[in-house]
Amino acid sequence: LQNLVSQLELLDEKLSHEYVHQKLLRSLSPEWNTHAVVWRNKADLDTMNMDDLYNNLKVYEPEVKRMSSCHTSKWGLVRNTCPKA
């Protein structure tokens, strides 16, 4: 995404940090909805650079993967128990 933004800037298409970050957050899979909503409402989203946003989201990746795997079985059925963190 950062590469695409850089290429657009070379063509004099300026995109705000907030616009790009909102696009990134909306593109995340449904498992990320809770975190995406929180980050979309952060006051400093417009001043944060892409690497900072990525690194902040990366922290939550194990939790999102764990929650995703505990809610859906390989047959798409909802499970009643989840492993403890």
N, C-alpha and C positions, 0 to 999 in steps of 0.2 A: 504494500500500500504506500509506504513512504517513497518507494521508487516511482510509482505512478504520480504521486503528488509533486515530486521533484521534476518529472518530465513536463507536467502541466505548467509549473512555474517557469520552465525554460521557454514556454510558449506564451508567457505573460498572463497566464491564468492563475490568479492568486486565490487560494482557498484558506479560510481561517482555520486555526487549530481546532476550534470548537466544531466547525462543520465536518472536518475530516474525522475527528474523534466520534462524533455522533454517528456518522456513517459506519465506522468500524464497530461501534457498540451495537448498532441495529443489525449488523451482518452476522453477529455471533449466533451459534445454535441455541435452541430453546433451553438447553441445560444451563445456560449462562444468564437467563432472564433476570434473576434476582440481582446478580452482581451488575449486570448492564444497567438496570434501572437506577441502582445506587450511583454508579459512575456517571450516568447521563445527567444526574441532578447535582453533581459536585460543582461548587462555586468556582473552583480554579481550573476547570476543564479547558477553558479557553486559553490559558497560559501554559498548560502542561505540554511538553513535547511528546511525540509519538513513542519514543523509547521509554519514557516514564510511564505512560499509560500501559504499554505492553508489559513492562516489568511489574507494575502493580497488579495487572490481571493475572500474570504468570504465577503469582503467589497463591492464587485461589484455584489453580488448575487441579491439584490433587483432590481438593474438596469437591470440586465440580465432577470430576471423574468418579469419585467414590459415591457421591449422591446419585449420579446417573446410573451407575451399575447396580446400586441397591434398590432402585425404584422399578427397574424394568428387567425382566428375565430375557433370555434369548428368544423366548416365544412371544415377547411383548406383554407378558402378564405382570401386574404390579405385585411386588413382594411386600410382605408384612414386616420384615426385619431388615435392618441395615447394620453393617459392621460399624463398630465404634471407632471413632477417630483416635 
